[in-house]
């Protein structure tokens, strides 16, 4: 019985020693490993506190962000990943207004017999410019209105 007790005590002591000798990875080491895991994502960072990874920064896409989270979860010693990162908003396409070339050609064709008046695209708006008489200005308006092109800017000077 004494011998069994001594063996049990020895086994208990060896197991306790083995558990206590297990190397615990420091947060600094985990932060270093985690940072290496997300190097493919510029503009992001990670900090590890008590085994908890805190991911921050801006990702290009949601898929990139999820891939970084998955990579952090694979780092041995990280217990959980706290997502504090954002995804960059998709830039709205810049709308460039231009007068349709066919419309511009039709208007210029209608104005070809009226000297001193021309049609052009000014910042995306069909604009009539030039100097003419009152009678010709009326002809210009009637000709352009007959084309039913919609809104235009009349900057013709009447002399």
C-alpha positions in Angstrom: 0.0 0.0 0.0 2.9 2.3 0.9 4.5 1.5 -2.4 1.3 2.3 -4.4 1.0 5.6 -2.5 4.6 6.5 -3.4 4.1 5.7 -7.1 0.9 7.7 -7.2 2.6 10.6 -5.6 5.5 10.3 -8.0 3.1 10.2 -11.0 1.3 13.2 -9.7 4.5 15.1 -9.2 5.8 14.3 -12.7 2.5 15.3 -14.4 2.4 18.6 -12.4 6.0 19.3 -13.5 5.2 18.6 -17.1 2.2 20.9 -17.1 4.0 23.7 -15.4 7.0 23.4 -17.8 4.8 23.9 -20.7 6.1 27.1 -22.4 3.5 29.9 -22.6 3.9 32.1 -25.6 4.0 35.8 -24.8 1.7 38.4 -26.2 4.6 40.1 -27.9 5.6 36.8 -29.7 2.0 36.3 -30.7 1.7 39.9 -32.0 4.8 39.3 -34.1 3.4 36.0 -35.5 0.0 37.6 -36.1 1.6 40.6 -37.9 3.5 38.2 -40.2 0.2 36.4 -40.9 -1.4 39.6 -42.2 1.5 41.2 -44.1 -0.4 40.7 -47.4 -2.8 43.4 -46.3 -1.2 46.9 -46.2 -2.9 49.4 -44.0 -3.8 46.8 -41.4 -2.4 45.9 -38.0 -3.0 43.5 -35.2 -2.2 43.6 -31.5 -2.5 40.6 -29.1 -3.5 41.0 -25.5 -3.9 37.9 -23.3 -4.1 35.7 -26.4 -6.9 37.9 -27.9 -6.0 39.3 -31.4 -7.4 42.8 -32.1 -7.4 43.3 -35.9 -7.7 46.9 -37.2 -7.2 48.9 -40.4 -8.9 49.2 -43.7 -9.2 46.3 -46.2 -9.9 46.6 -49.9 -12.6 43.9 -49.9 -14.7 41.9 -47.4 -13.0 38.8 -48.7 -9.6 40.2 -47.9 -10.8 41.0 -44.4 -12.2 37.5 -43.8 -9.0 35.9 -45.2 -6.9 37.9 -42.6 -9.2 36.9 -39.8 -8.9 33.2 -40.9 -5.1 33.6 -41.0 -5.0 35.0 -37.5 -7.2 32.1 -36.2 -4.5 29.7 -37.5 -1.8 31.3 -35.4 -1.1 28.9 -32.5 -1.8 30.6 -29.2 -4.4 33.1 -30.4 -7.6 32.3 -28.6 -10.0 34.6 -30.5 -9.9 37.4 -33.1 -11.7 40.7 -32.5 -12.6 42.3 -35.8 -12.2 46.1 -35.5 -11.3 46.6 -39.2 -13.3 48.2 -41.9 -13.7 47.7 -45.6 -12.9 50.6 -47.9 -16.1 52.0 -49.5 -16.4 51.4 -53.2 -15.8 54.7 -55.0 -18.8 55.8 -56.9 -18.1 56.0 -60.6 -17.5 59.5 -61.8 -20.2 60.5 -64.2 -18.9 62.4 -67.2 -21.6 64.3 -68.9 -21.1 64.8 -72.6 -23.4 65.9 -75.4 -24.1 63.0 -77.8 -21.9 63.5 -80.9 -24.9 62.7 -83.2 -27.0 65.4 -81.5 -24.2 68.0 -81.7 -23.8 67.1 -85.4 -27.5 67.6 -86.1 -27.6 71.0 -84.4 -24.5 72.2 -86.3 -26.0 71.0 -89.5 -29.2 73.0 -88.7 -27.1 76.1 -88.0 -24.8 75.8 -91.0 -26.7 78.5 -93.0 -26.8 81.0 -90.1 -23.4 82.8 -89.9 -21.7 83.5 -86.6 -23.6 80.9 -84.6 -22.3 77.5 -83.5 -23.2 74.6 -81.2 -20.7 73.1 -78.8 -20.4 70.9 -75.8 -19.6 73.1 -72.7 -19.2 71.0 -69.5 -21.7 68.4 -70.8 -24.3 70.9 -71.9 -25.2 71.7 -75.5 -24.5 75.4 -75.8 -25.2 77.7 -78.6 -22.8 80.6 -79.0 -22.0 83.4 -81.3 -23.4 86.8 -82.4 -26.3 87.3 -84.9 -29.2 89.4 -85.8 -32.6 89.1 -84.1 -34.1 87.5 -87.2 -31.4 84.9 -87.3 -31.6 84.3 -83.5 -35.3 83.4 -84.1 -34.4 81.0 -86.9 -31.8 79.4 -84.6 -34.3 78.8 -81.9 -36.9 77.4 -84.3 -34.3 75.1 -85.9 -33.0 73.7 -82.7 -36.5 73.4 -81.1 -37.6 71.5 -84.2 -34.9 68.9 -83.6 -36.5 68.1 -80.2 -33.1 67.6 -78.5 -34.3 68.7 -75.1 -32.5 71.2 -72.8 -29.8 73.4 -74.2 -28.0 76.6 -73.2 -28.6 79.6 -75.5 -25.7 82.1 -75.2 -26.2 83.8 -78.5 -25.7 87.5 -78.5 -28.2 89.5 -80.6 -26.8 92.7 -82.2 
